[in-house]
Amino acid sequence: MSTKVSVVSVLITLALLNIATVQSYKILFLAPFNGPSHWFMLKHFIRELTNRGHEVTCITGIKFGEPLGNYTEVLIDPAYPLRDKFPLSELYNSQSYSSDLNNLFLYWRLGLATSRHGLESANVQNFLKRNDLHFDLIVSEQFFQESWLMFAHKYNAPIVTISTYGYSDFMDRAMGLLTPWSCVPHMLLDYEHGMNFFQRSYNVLLSTFDYMLREYYYMPEMNKMAKEFFGDLEETGVPLPSVQSLEKSISVILVNSHPTLAKPRPTMVTLVSIGGAHIRPPKALPQELQRFMDEAENGVIYFSLGAYMQSSAMPIEKRKTLLKVFGKLKQRVIWKFETDQIGNLPKNVMISKWAPQNDILAHKNMVLFISHGGQFGTFESMYHGVPTLFIPFFGDQHRNAIRAVRSGYASKILFADITEESISSQIHDLLYTEKYRRRAKEISAMFRDTPVDPMNASIYWMEYVTRHKGAPHLKFSAVKHSVLEYLLLDVLGAAVLVLVLLIFVVRRCICKKSKQIVDKKKQH
Ligand SMILES: *[C@@H]1O[C@H](CO)[C@@H](O)[C@H](O)[C@H]1NC(C)=O
């Protein structure tokens, strides 16, 4: 009997080992951009991959900071000085990042700077010098770090990218699709689908501008950078591919987008919406926080401006205004605040340096979220069905806010417009108008209603791409065509040419004939 059991257990162990060897991949994870909220999201993917037995090596500007098996870190140290380059005081005091062109250049400037900073880092340089490593898959954040795609060439591995901020037209192009600018607004625009004439005109203008500048300025810069840092690889005799062609070789882009917030657009099987993947089942809260929320008879408001816009750096008068407004409410307020020095704290307000946002939003007593409108928090509020007051600052925050307001569960206020009257009237409106609550619940139900859990879908695609060596069979052949060919302008040109020729020939024939007739008449 016992031998039988041991035989069975040996067999099971063998089977498991077999699965482990078949399914365990070596993955190089690239996260050179050190925006804290981005990293929070990417960590979920890393954790999930390692939990499933994959070996992850990650190049990152921020430490993982928790024990994790199967995980090796290459730290960009010191990290890119994000806060010196984009000072909070500037963000709090101006609107300079709210224009479309500013936003576009902000992304590119940030992308070029962080990419270079990472590649120059000593640890990354040492990592690049090693030739004893092998990877089955490159997973890279898709956030303006295109020069890093050259890692895929170095390791001859397929690429999956994760777009933390949603869709852009160039992702369509990487998959061989041209975005129809007649119907799909540029990523920076908050137009609803069904644009009017002027909106379409502006959309074409901005999209063309983006396309041309990316093609003739930004991507060549990225290409130059890649040549500079990976040039040694050419010694093997194989010329470096261009970053542009590597972008076209991306197997799958996992896009942090959700149809509940963003409108549908033409897509490819290799563009996968995984909005909400970072939202995990809620865990128990720290004791103090749990009690504070449990005992809130009139509900809890959670106020956080995210990981970047630290509330403690906010101008003092605004902070005082907010505390005054919060102090007058019946609800309890949790304010994510990064220092202990907030001054006189009203009884119903609690500050918390580190707040487990997802777990707080999941609490049954949550009645309102006051947020800067980052993509991650916006999805969390939708998932948990919490009405939201947006205070957007930069990047995609304005767009997220406008979309959420339009979908009926939120309202927004600019930081500069915050006064005691303005913000308390908006808070009251959101708290005591039934429609926001109802709509938030409807949206939550839609948000959760997906055929596959988005994190599971993400892992599936990463494994699929690795299993099938980049899955080239899924790549739309249009990536090989120029825009001219894609739009059939060459065929159209040829057709026009043939037509012109035909007209020319026919006219000559007619001329000849009529001349002959005239000549014949003359003879008579
Ligand atoms: C995700 O996949 C795992 C493993 O296949 C499964 O155990 C889990 O239930 C899935 N999660 C969800 C939310 O579907």
The ligand as a MOL file (V3000), in Angstrom:
LIG
                    3D

  0  0  0     0  0            999 V3000
M  V30 BEGIN CTAB
M  V30 COUNTS 14 14 0 0 0
M  V30 BEGIN ATOM
M  V30 1 C -6.6710 32.8360 -13.2090 0
M  V30 2 O -6.0240 31.6280 -13.5870 0
M  V30 3 C -5.6990 30.8060 -12.4880 0
M  V30 4 C -4.8340 29.6750 -12.9850 0
M  V30 5 O -5.3280 29.1250 -14.1720 0
M  V30 6 C -6.9840 30.3440 -11.8140 0
M  V30 7 O -6.6970 29.5020 -10.7300 0
M  V30 8 C -7.7440 31.5670 -11.3400 0
M  V30 9 O -8.9690 31.2100 -10.7990 0
M  V30 10 C -7.9540 32.5680 -12.4720 0
M  V30 11 N -8.4650 33.7880 -11.9090 0
M  V30 12 C -9.6210 34.3590 -12.3050 0
M  V30 13 C -10.0320 35.5670 -11.5650 0
M  V30 14 O -10.2650 33.9480 -13.2210 0
M  V30 END ATOM
M  V30 BEGIN BOND
M  V30 1 1 1 2
M  V30 2 1 1 10
M  V30 3 1 2 3
M  V30 4 1 3 4
M  V30 5 1 3 6
M  V30 6 1 4 5
M  V30 7 1 6 7
M  V30 8 1 6 8
M  V30 9 1 8 9
M  V30 10 1 8 10
M  V30 11 1 10 11
M  V30 12 1 11 12
M  V30 13 1 12 13
M  V30 14 2 12 14
M  V30 END BOND
M  V30 END CTAB
M  END
